[in-house]
Amino acid sequence: MKFIIWTTNPAKLKAIEEWIAKCNYFDGEKVEIIWEKMNSNVSDMPISLEENMQWAKNRAENLKKKWIEWNFFVWMEWWTTKIWEKAYLFWAIYILDKNWNWHFWLSNFMEVPEKFEKWIYEDGEELWIILGKETKDKNASKKWWAFWAWSDWNLTRTDQFVFAFLSAIPPFFNKFYLK
């Protein structure tokens, strides 16, 4: 089984190792993973669910065009979206297989604190930059993230990616989804 993942982020790489280990679809399989950055052809900071999905789809499809013989092309990232009058942070995963079948899934949503929401939606700042300023940690996005800080260290970004992956991968294998 061969996966191409769009990331070089340590927290995401840890999540990938965890979801491969936890996923029974890969028991006894030799799993090969490579990481590569790929252009999305959309804004660097999508702020709607639709933009996020397009961002994910473009990156996965661009990876597939380059690595045709691989089994799965995976994009995963965090984003925010507005639902009614509040903003929410979530993690998303988009998986494309070698036959152009795809599935998209989200982690749970966490409400964005009001001052962060203003910075993101009114001032157009990126969350990772804001979080670095607020925590005085320039490498905040490489070590931990908003879910962790905003949940008093109970929810990690790795947890969110593992959950999203374990929810997105079944349609490729589970008998209830297969034709």
Residue pairs with C-beta under 8 A, 6 or more apart in sequence:
1 26
1 29
1 30
1 31
1 32
1 71
1 72
2 31
2 32
2 33
2 34
2 69
2 70
2 71
2 72
3 16
3 31
3 32
3 33
3 34
3 70
3 71
3 72
3 73
3 74
4 33
4 34
4 35
4 36
4 63
4 67
4 70
4 72
4 73
4 74
5 12
5 16
5 33
5 34
5 35
5 36
5 74
5 75
5 76
6 35
6 36
6 37
6 38
6 59
6 60
6 63
6 73
6 74
6 75
6 76
7 13
7 16
7 35
7 37
7 76
8 35
8 37
9 141
9 142
10 142
10 143
11 142
11 143
11 144
11 145
11 156
11 157
11 158
11 161
12 76
12 157
12 161
13 35
14 158
15 76
15 157
15 158
15 161
15 162
15 165
16 33
16 161
16 165
18 158
18 162
19 161
19 162
19 165
19 166
19 169
20 26
20 31
20 33
22 162
22 166
23 165
23 166
23 169
25 169
25 170
25 172
25 173
34 67
36 63
36 66
36 67
38 59
38 62
38 63
38 66
39 58
39 59
39 62
40 54
40 55
40 58
40 59
40 62
41 58
41 62
42 51
42 54
42 55
42 58
43 51
43 55
44 126
45 124
45 126
46 52
46 54
46 55
46 79
47 79
47 80
47 81
47 82
47 120
47 121
48 81
48 82
49 81
52 77
52 79
52 81
52 92
53 92
53 94
53 104
55 75
55 77
56 75
56 77
56 92
56 93
56 94
56 104
57 94
57 96
57 102
57 104
59 75
59 94
60 73
60 74
60 75
60 94
60 95
60 96
60 102
61 73
61 96
63 73
63 75
63 96
64 70
64 73
64 96
64 98
64 100
67 73
68 98
69 98
70 98
71 97
71 98
72 95
72 96
72 97
72 98
72 172
73 95
73 96
73 97
74 93
74 94
74 95
74 96
74 165
75 93
75 94
76 91
76 92
76 93
76 94
76 161
76 164
76 165
77 91
77 92
78 89
78 90
78 91
78 92
78 127
78 145
78 146
78 157
78 160
79 89
79 90
79 92
80 87
80 88
80 89
80 90
80 112
80 117
80 120
80 127
81 87
81 88
81 90
82 88
82 121
83 109
86 111
86 112
86 117
87 111
87 112
87 116
87 117
87 120
87 121
88 109
88 110
88 111
88 112
89 109
89 110
89 111
89 112
89 127
89 146
89 147
89 150
90 106
90 107
90 108
90 109
90 110
90 160
91 106
91 107
91 147
91 157
91 160
91 161
91 163
91 164
92 104
92 105
92 106
92 107
92 164
93 104
93 105
93 106
93 161
93 164
93 165
93 168
94 102
94 103
94 104
94 168
95 102
95 103
95 104
95 165
95 168
95 169
95 172
96 102
97 172
101 171
101 172
103 168
103 169
103 171
103 172
104 168
105 164
105 165
105 167
105 168
106 164
107 160
107 161
107 163
107 164
108 160
108 163
110 146
110 147
110 150
110 151
110 155
112 120
112 146
113 150
116 127
116 130
116 131
116 146
119 125
119 130
120 126
120 127
120 130
127 146
128 140
128 141
128 145
131 140
131 141
131 145
131 146
131 149
132 138
132 139
132 140
132 141
135 149
137 143
144 156
144 157
145 156
145 157
147 155
147 156
147 157
147 159
147 160
148 154
148 155
148 156
148 157
170 177
171 177
